[in-house]
Amino acid sequence: MRKKILKKPTVPIKVGNDKKVSELIKEMLLTGFQGRKLAEVVEVWSKMLQEKEIVIWLGLAGAMVPAGMKNIVIFLIKKRMIDAIVTTGANIYHDLFEAMGGRHFIGSHLANDVELRRNRIDRIYDIFASEDRLYKLDRWVSDEFCFLLKDDYRYSSREILQILGEVVSEKKGNTESILSTSFNHRIPIFSPALCDSALGFSIMFANRRKDRNIILDSLKDVDESSLITEETKKSGVIYIGGGIPKNFIQQTAVIASYQTGKDTSHDYAIQITTDMPMWGGLSGCTLEEGQSWGKIKNKAEKTTCYTDATIALPIVAQAMSERYRKLSRKVPVFEWMGKKLLLRYEKKEL
């Protein structure tokens, strides 16, 4: 028994000038603690990409865009290492802000916030943004973009963000964005708490000030997202943080199981988080806890890395980029037809 347990020794990492990140990650599989867990993230993600037909969800919490993570998400979309996104309104709003010429600036978490308020500068930990420039975006959403939306039609957040992605992609001079890249690569974005953001309240202002009746239907989000898990044979989930994006993706497995009578729990799961499970919150709950709900398969390939996403994402993305300079996979294509979803797969060389 001892020989079976003590069969794989750790291997100390060697430092070298010519070592690639992907090579370092591979060596970290033979180390311990969160270093090994970070390497396991790359391994589990790679196994997802080797499946013949799978939908890979990305749950993106917090405000990763102001922190400089936007281009990583764009890379993942272009390489089709993800197939559907659930995110906070903050990420989408700040992505739109940068697409329309706005900038985030390096600041300090030790700044005088009263002084920042006098100068109309908003702070996200150690990142600054001009409040006047943000207000300009708010007015563009309420006064211009919202006139592309119909009154009395019940929109899912996916539909609104698809229209917004199309507008952004066609607007000359805009920088590359998650919105425009997702639109061009036919990747749906859900933001079930869109109202909990400046993008949401700007749409509300169109209703209040312009006498509009734009309807955002949260139940339609639930319906459309669960259809994806119902229709696919296998699914993988990648949670960057927790909160609503994580639970929203988790619950698609439960709803699909109710609807189909089959085990539709997710086959692969990755979680990168700084939250702990002992407080009972969804952001910190383990993937094993999700198994008790039928959200994650009993035999799922899964791993959790406890670290700041702004540390993990650049390392993981670079390792994946080096490992998959060329990627061939069958990517899912989603076509919503009324209350039904047509899901098919197309072979792509990426």
C-alpha positions in Angstrom: 0.0 0.0 0.0 2.8 2.4 0.9 4.4 1.9 -2.5 1.1 2.6 -4.3 0.7 5.8 -2.3 4.3 7.0 -2.5 4.9 6.4 -6.2 5.4 9.8 -7.7 8.1 12.1 -6.2 8.1 15.8 -6.5 10.6 17.3 -8.9 12.2 20.7 -8.0 11.8 23.3 -10.7 15.0 24.4 -12.5 15.4 28.0 -13.6 16.5 28.6 -17.2 16.8 31.6 -19.6 15.2 29.8 -22.6 12.3 28.2 -20.8 8.8 28.8 -22.2 5.8 29.4 -19.9 4.2 26.1 -21.2 7.4 24.2 -20.2 7.3 25.8 -16.8 3.7 24.9 -16.3 4.4 21.3 -17.2 7.2 21.2 -14.6 4.8 22.7 -12.0 2.6 19.6 -12.3 5.3 17.9 -10.3 5.4 20.5 -7.5 2.9 21.3 -4.8 0.3 23.7 -3.5 -1.4 26.2 -5.8 1.5 26.0 -8.3 0.5 22.5 -9.1 -3.2 23.5 -9.2 -2.4 26.3 -11.7 -0.7 23.6 -13.9 -3.8 21.4 -13.5 -5.9 24.2 -14.9 -4.0 24.0 -18.2 -4.3 20.2 -18.2 -8.0 20.1 -17.6 -8.6 22.9 -20.2 -6.6 20.9 -22.7 -8.7 17.8 -22.2 -11.8 19.9 -22.9 -10.3 21.0 -26.2 -9.7 17.3 -27.2 -13.4 16.4 -27.0 -15.1 15.8 -30.3 -18.2 17.8 -29.5 -18.3 20.0 -26.4 -19.5 23.4 -25.3 -17.0 25.3 -23.1 -18.5 28.0 -20.9 -16.5 30.9 -19.4 -17.8 32.5 -16.3 -16.1 35.9 -15.9 -16.8 37.7 -12.6 -15.7 41.0 -11.2 -14.1 43.8 -13.3 -11.4 42.0 -15.1 -11.3 44.4 -18.1 -10.1 47.5 -16.1 -7.4 45.2 -14.7 -6.0 44.6 -18.2 -7.4 41.1 -18.9 -9.5 42.1 -22.0 -7.0 40.9 -24.6 -6.8 37.5 -22.9 -10.5 37.0 -23.3 -10.3 38.1 -26.9 -7.5 35.6 -27.5 -9.6 32.8 -26.0 -12.6 33.8 -28.2 -10.5 33.9 -31.4 -8.8 30.5 -30.7 -12.2 29.1 -29.7 -10.9 27.9 -26.4 -14.3 29.0 -25.1 -17.8 28.8 -26.7 -20.1 30.8 -24.5 -19.6 33.6 -21.9 -21.5 34.6 -18.8 -20.2 37.8 -17.3 -20.9 40.7 -15.0 -22.3 43.9 -16.4 -19.1 45.6 -15.2 -16.9 43.6 -17.6 -19.1 44.4 -20.6 -19.5 48.1 -19.6 -15.7 48.6 -19.3 -15.1 46.6 -22.4 -17.5 49.0 -24.3 -15.8 52.0 -22.6 -12.4 51.0 -24.0 -13.9 50.1 -27.4 -15.3 53.6 -27.7 -12.0 55.3 -26.9 -12.1 55.3 -23.1 -9.0 54.5 -21.1 -8.2 53.0 -17.7 -5.2 54.4 -15.8 -2.7 53.0 -13.4 -3.4 54.5 -9.9 -2.9 53.5 -6.3 -5.0 51.8 -3.7 -3.5 54.4 -1.3 -5.0 57.3 -3.1 -7.0 60.0 -1.3 -10.6 59.0 -2.4 -12.1 62.3 -1.2 -9.6 64.1 -3.5 -10.4 61.7 -6.3 -14.1 62.5 -5.9 -13.4 66.3 -6.2 -11.6 65.6 -9.5 -14.3 63.2 -10.7 -12.0 60.2 -10.9 -13.4 56.8 -10.1 -11.2 54.1 -8.5 -11.2 50.3 -8.8 -8.6 49.3 -6.2 -5.4 50.6 -8.0 -7.0 51.5 -11.4 -8.4 55.0 -12.2 -11.0 56.2 -14.8 -12.5 59.6 -15.6 -16.1 59.8 -14.4 -16.8 62.5 -17.1 -15.6 60.1 -19.8 -17.8 57.3 -18.3 -20.8 59.6 -18.3 -20.2 60.3 -22.0 -20.5 56.6 -22.6 -23.7 56.4 -20.5 -25.3 59.1 -22.6 -24.3 57.4 -25.8 -26.0 54.2 -24.6 -29.2 55.9 -23.6 -29.4 58.5 -26.3 -28.1 56.6 -29.4 -27.7 52.9 -28.9 -31.1 52.4 -27.3 -32.8 53.7 -30.4 -31.7 50.5 -32.2 -33.8 48.5 -29.7 -37.5 47.9 -30.1 -40.2 48.9 -27.6 -42.3 46.2 -26.0 -40.0 43.3 -27.2 -38.7 41.1 -24.4 -34.9 41.0 -24.9 -32.5 38.5 -23.3 -29.2 40.1 -22.3 -27.6 37.9 -25.0 -29.8 39.6 -27.7 -28.9 43.1 -26.4 -25.2 42.3 -26.3 -25.3 40.8 -29.7 -26.7 44.0 -31.1 -24.2 46.0 -29.2 -21.4 43.8 -30.4 -22.5 44.4 -34.0 -22.7 48.1 -33.5 -19.2 48.2 -31.9 -17.7 46.0 -34.6 -19.0 48.3 -37.4 -18.1 51.6 -35.8 -14.9 53.0 -37.4 -12.0 53.8 -35.1 -13.1 51.5 -32.3 -10.5 49.3 -30.7 -10.9 45.5 -30.6 -13.2 44.4 -27.8 -14.8 41.4 -26.2 -18.2 42.5 -27.6 -17.1 42.9 -31.2 -14.9 39.8 -31.2 -17.7 37.7 -29.7 -20.1 39.0 -32.3 -17.7 38.2 -35.2 -17.0 34.7 -33.9 -20.6 33.9 -33.1 -20.0 33.4 -29.3 -23.0 34.3 -27.2 -22.5 36.6 -24.1 -25.0 36.5 -21.3 -25.0 39.1 -18.5 -27.9 38.0 -16.3 -27.3 40.9 -13.9 -26.9 43.5 -16.6 -29.1 45.9 -14.6 -26.4 45.8 -11.9 -24.2 48.0 -14.1 -23.9 51.4 -15.7 -24.9 49.7 -19.0 -28.2 48.6 -17.4 -29.1 51.9 -15.8 -28.3 53.7 -19.1 -30.9 51.5 -20.8 -33.3 52.4 -17.9 -32.6 56.1 -18.5 -33.8 55.6 -22.1 -37.1 54.3 -20.8 -37.4 57.1 -18.2 -36.1 60.1 -20.2 -37.0 59.2 -23.8 -40.4 57.6 -23.1 -39.2 54.2 -24.3 -40.3 50.7 -23.2 -37.2 48.5 -23.6 -37.7 45.3 -21.7 -34.9 43.1 -20.4 -36.3 39.7 -19.6 -34.1 37.8 -17.1 -36.2 34.6 -17.5 -35.4 34.6 -21.2 -31.7 34.5 -20.2 -32.4 31.4 -18.1 -34.3 29.8 -20.9 -31.7 30.4 -23.6 -28.7 29.4 -21.5 -30.2 26.2 -20.3 -31.1 25.2 -23.9 -27.4 25.2 -24.6 -26.7 22.6 -21.9 -29.8 20.6 -22.9 -28.7 20.4 -26.5 -25.0 19.6 -26.1 -23.6 16.1 -25.4 -20.8 17.4 -23.2 -20.0 20.6 -21.4 -17.0 22.2 -19.6 -17.0 25.2 -17.3 -14.2 27.7 -16.5 -15.0 30.0 -13.6 -12.9 33.1 -13.1 -14.1 34.2 -9.8 -17.7 33.3 -8.7 -20.8 35.3 -8.1 -23.7 35.3 -10.6 -21.7 34.1 -13.7 -20.7 31.0 -11.8 -24.1 30.1 -10.5 -25.8 31.0 -13.8 -23.7 28.4 -15.6 -24.0 25.9 -12.8 -27.8 26.1 -12.9 -28.0 25.3 -16.6 -27.1 21.7 -15.7 -29.9 21.5 -13.1 -32.5 23.0 -15.4 -31.4 20.8 -18.3 -31.7 17.7 -16.1 -35.2 18.7 -15.0 -36.1 19.2 -18.7 -34.6 16.1 -20.2 -34.6 13.6 -17.4 -30.9 12.9 -18.1 -27.7 13.6 -16.3 -26.7 16.9 -17.9 -24.1 17.9 -15.2 -20.9 19.5 -16.5 -18.2 17.0 -17.6 -15.2 19.3 -16.9 -14.7 22.1 -14.4 -12.0 24.7 -13.6 -12.3 27.3 -10.9 -9.8 30.1 -10.2 -10.9 32.0 -7.1 -9.8 33.8 -4.0 -12.9 32.9 -2.0 -13.2 30.2 0.7 -16.0 27.6 1.0 -16.5 27.8 4.8 -18.6 31.0 4.6 -21.3 29.3 2.6 -21.1 31.6 -0.4 -21.5 30.4 -4.0 -18.2 32.2 -5.0 -16.2 30.0 -2.7 -18.1 26.8 -2.9 -16.0 23.8 -4.1 -16.7 22.0 -7.3 -17.3 18.9 -5.1 -20.2 20.8 -3.4 -21.6 21.4 -6.9 -21.6 17.6 -7.4 -24.2 17.3 -4.6 -26.5 19.5 -6.7 -26.0 17.6 -9.9 -24.1 20.6 -11.4 -20.8 18.8 -11.8 -20.5 15.1 -12.9 -19.4 12.6 -10.3 -16.5 11.6 -12.5 -15.7 15.1 -13.9 -12.2 16.1 -14.6 -11.9 19.2 -12.4 -9.5 21.4 -10.5 -9.6 24.6 -8.4 -6.7 27.0 -8.1 -6.9 29.5 -5.2 -5.2 32.7 -6.5 -5.9 36.1 -7.9 -7.2 35.8 -11.5 -5.0 38.6 -12.6 -2.0 36.4 -11.7 -3.4 33.1 -13.1 -5.1 34.2 -16.4 -1.9 35.7 -18.1 0.1 32.6 -17.2 -2.5 30.1 -18.2 -3.4 31.9 -21.4 0.3 32.2 -22.4 0.8 28.5 -21.7 -2.3 27.6 -23.8 -1.1 29.8 -26.6 2.3 28.1 -26.7 0.7 24.6 -26.5 -1.9 25.3 -29.2 -0.2 27.4 -31.9 -2.6 25.5 -34.2 -5.8 24.2 -32.9 -8.3 22.0 -34.7 -11.7 21.4 -33.1 -15.4 21.2 -33.9 -16.8 24.4 -32.5 -20.5 24.8 -31.6 -22.7 27.2 -33.6 -25.8 28.5 -31.9 -29.0 29.6 -33.7 -31.9 30.6 -31.6 -35.2 30.1 -33.4 -38.0 31.5 -31.3 -38.1 29.4 -28.1 -35.8 26.7 -29.7 -32.1 26.4 -30.2 -30.4 24.8 -33.2 -27.0 23.6 -32.1 -24.6 22.3 -34.7 -20.8 21.9 -34.9 -18.3 23.2 -37.5 -14.8 22.0 -38.0 -12.3 24.9 -37.5 -8.6 25.2 -38.0 -7.5 27.9 -35.5 
